[in-house]
Amino acid sequence: MKIYSLFTILALTLLFSCSSNNNSEEFINKTKGRYLYNSNEILEVYFEENELYLKWRGAEKIKPLRVDENSFFVKEMNEKIQFSENPADKKQYINLVPKEDTISLKYNYRKLTSEEKIPSEYLANNEFDKAFEGFLLIKNKDSLDPTLNENDLNSFGYRELRDENFERAVNIFKINVALHPESANVYDSLGEAYAKSGDTLQAIENYEKSLSLDSGNQGAKRQLDKLNKVDK
């Protein structure tokens, strides 16, 4: 990626500081909202006292530098962005402005309707069936989509398990199993969640499935020995 020079950033900062706070009501109403940054991530645009801000990747108040009437430089992204309507679908988009004049403008991040949600939002609301449906749509569209990463979802499930949110952990691991049915690791994780939640039979079933996919899983074997003794 081409890096903006210090001179460019300073020039943009100066331009921003000299510009007036001139976001029109029409621009605000058209622009504010949630944009689909990737299949399972949101970039939110909002306004305070007529000033434009972004929420993105845990940062709650990113203030872009105004370049012109419809363009802003976002240093956290190292990108210049524009807002426009795509004539193909009549929807509002955030566009990344190409760093070279020979590259045509693309419509990168579509503005979502108020009803649209991404899988992680369904997970946050304990709507696990809808979360799975969302992940499945992503998988059907692109099975290599990075938001389907098995390890990321597993890590999320283990955070819930460490916090003793057993039901949430089980449901998250169940989604991972459904998305990655040939992975021994996801069954192992689900077995552990069931064991810690007190469901011995389901724990045994999932540890056995993990072993059927990976006979060398010594951890699953040890857990099965313990659980089978308890179950007798």
N, C-alpha and C positions, 0 to 999 in steps of 0.2 A: 504494500500500500504506500502511495506517495505521501510523505509527511509534509504538512504545512510548515513553512519556515517561520521563525520567530518574527521576522519582519511582517509577514502576512497576518499573524495573530495580533501583533501590536496595531497594525493598520485597521484591522476589523474592530478591535477594541475601541480605538479612537473614533471610528465611524459610528459605532454604537453609542458612545458617550455623547456624541454630537447630535444624534438623531432625536426626534421628539417622540413622545409616547402617543403614537397615532394609530393604534389598533382600533379599527372601526367596529361598531356593533355587529355588522354583517360578517366581518372577518372573524370575530370572536365566536359567533354562533356557528359559523361554518367549520371552524378549525378545532375548537375544543372537543375533547372526547378521547376514546381509547383506540389505539392503532395496533394492528397485528404486526409486531416486530419479527416474530417467527411463529412457527406452528403452536408453540406453547409459551409465548412470552408477549407481554403487553408494553407498549410505550404510550404513556398518557400525557395529553396536552391539556393544560388548564391555565386560567388567568387569575391574577390577583391585582386589583387596582389597575386593570387594563394592561398589565404586563404579562407576557407569555412565559410559562414555565413548563418543564417536563418532569415526569416521574419515570425513572428507568433504572432497572437492576439495583433496587434498594435505595437509590438516591431519590429523596422526596422533593427536592427543590432545585432542579437544574435550570439555570437562567441562560438561555442562548443569547448570543450577541447578534443584534440586528445588522444585516448587511444592506438590505434595501427593503422596499415595501413588503415583499413576500418571501424574503430569504433570510436565513439565520445561520450562524456558525455555532455548532455545539462542540465545545472543546473536549467534553467527556467522551464523545464519539469520534473526534477528529474528523468531523464531516460538516459540510455545508448542506442545509436542507431547504426545501421549498414546499409549499402547500399548494395543491391544485386538484382540480377535478379531472378524472380520467374520462375522456369522451367516449371510450368504449363501453364503460358500464355506468357512467354518470355518478360515480362514487368519489368521495374525497380521499386523497392520498397524501402521505409524506414522501417526497422524492429526495434521494441523495443526488446532489448536484455533481456531475462528473468533474473530475479534476483536470480533464483534458477536453478541449473544445471539440475534438473529433468524435467523442463518445456521445451518443444520443441520450437524452433524459429518460429515465425509467420511472415507472410508478411502483415504488418499493413497498410501502407500508399502508395497507388499506384501513380506513376508519371503520370500526365495528359498529353495528347497530346496538341499541341498548339491550336487546335480547340475546345477543351473541356472547358466548363464554368460551374460554379455552379450558382444556382438561385440568390444569392446575387450579383454576377457580372453582371448578366442580369439586375437586378434592378438598379444597379449603372449606367447602360448604357441606362436606360429608355426603355428597351426591355421587357415590362411587359408580353406579351404573352409567350415569351420564358421562363421568370422567372416562370410563372404559370405552364408551361409544365414541368419544372425542379422540382418544388415542387410536382407536381402530380405524377411524376415518383417515387419520394422518398416515397410518401404516398402509392402508389400501392405496393411498395417493403416492406415497414414497416410503418403501420399506426401509430405506437407509436414512430416513430423516433423523438427525442427531437428537431430537427431543424424545426419541424412543429409546435412548440409551439405557440398557438394562441396569448398569451400575448406578446411574443417577437415581432411578426410581427405587432401587434397593437401598441406597443411602438414605433416601427420604423415609422409607419404611422403618429403617433402624433408628432414626431419630425419634420416631413415634414410639418405638419399642423401648428405647432408653427412658422415655418419659412415662412409660407404663400406660400408654394409650393403646391398649392391646387390640381393641376392635378396629381402630384406624390402621394399625400396623398390619393386621390380618388382611384387611380389605385392599390395602396398597400392594401387599405382596401377591394377593390373588390377581390383581390387575397385571402385575409383572409376569406371573405364571401364564396368564392368558395371552400376553403379548410375546412371550418367549418360551413356548411350551417344550422346546428341546434343550433348555438350559437346566443342568443339574443344580446349579447354584440357587436359582429362584425357588425351587421346591425345598431346598435345604433351609432357606430363609423363612419360607412359609411354615415349614415344620417347626422351626424355632419359635415363631410367633404363636402358633397354636399351643406348643408346650408351655410357654410362659403364661398363656391365657388360661391354662388348665384343661384344654381339650386334648387329652392324650391320644384318643383314637385318630383324630385328624392329624396330629403331629406324627404319629407312626406312619400313617398312609403317605404323607408327603416326604418323610425321610426315606421311606422305601422307594418312592418314585425317583428321588434324587439318586439313590444307589443304583437303580436300574439304568440310569443314564450315565452314571460315573461310579463304577464298581470300586474305584480307589478312594472314594470319599470316606476317609477314616473318621472324620468328625461325625458324619451321619451314622456310621456303624456304632460309635460309642454312645451316641444319643439313643439309638434304637435299643441297645442293650439296657440302658437305664430305664427307658420307657416301658419296655416289655416286662421288666421286673416289677415296676409299679403297677402295671395293668393286671398282673396275676393275683 
